[in-house]
Amino acid sequence: MTVLIDNTMATAFMSVPAREGWVETATPVKIAQGLRAGDIGEDDVALLPVPEATLLTGTHVIDRSVAVIQDGVGFVAMRTLVRPDEIDRAEIHLREVGVSGEVLARALMAPYFGIEATAYLRGAPATDQSDVIVEEGAAALASAVPGHREDLARSWFIWTGKPFVSHVTVVGVRALATNVDEQVDTLRALQAAGWERRRDVRRILREETGVDADALVTVTNRMRFSLEPDDQEPARLLVERGTRGTEFGRSLPAWRDQIGASGTQAGAGHD
């Protein structure tokens, strides 16, 4: 069994301690940029983007112990040359945005911003003159950029009253028959070490990406790293409202703590 972690700025409080060797673990830990459902074995434990979890309803369950919740501010932003309410239709350029950020943008684009997306483009040339650009990480937190910036976690909170759940931990159903808590505890230990040494994590991120220091502190101080019962609804809303037109499903795997108590079997998928 392996513990896998999607490597983004939002997951840095887990990935940096693993990479830097701050926690001794008996379980192998793999850090992967753009972690996909297809990278995860049926015995694995993984911290992965919420949309990818929709592709694992038959093989995995969600464990609430470790997650990434961006509460009212976050690492995904939309930039426009004019006010968003002045744009009727536009191509949406996704510039180094993970699938959670893409699904968040899709969920908000028409219902919240009133923009009809003619296409969502990855890899297509995007310049600062493009009508709508969605960015993630250091670029999303940069303030000295012409035009208008919308923090999409903030927009999501205004629209739904909910935080943005970008990553969840999934546990393979086959692994439930073994001592899978050891693997889940590895993720917990990494997160605890990352938060205890959060100044070091932020310093490393600044050195590696040039991210704005004040913006980084603002976002990370509002983050949470485990799923409370109330966080189940925003995760459900994200996939329900944002995955249309994508390869992802519109329901999530079962929740590990609800199996048995509710009689629900893993793989049924929960809305």
Secondary structure, 3 states (H helix, E strand, C coil): CCEEEECCHHHHHHHHHHHHCCCCCCCCEEEECCCCHHHCCCCCEEEEEHHHHHHHCCCEEEEEEEEEEECCCCCEEEEECCCHHHCCEEEEEEECCCHHHHHHHHHHHCCCCCCEEEEEEECCCCCCCCCEEEEECHHHHCCCCCCEEEEHHHHHHHHHCCCEEEEEEEEEHHHHHCCCHHHHHHHHHHHHHHHHCHHHHHHHHHHHHCCCHHHHHHHHHCEECCCCHHHHHHHHHHHHHHCCCCCCCCCECCEHHHECCCCECCCCCEC
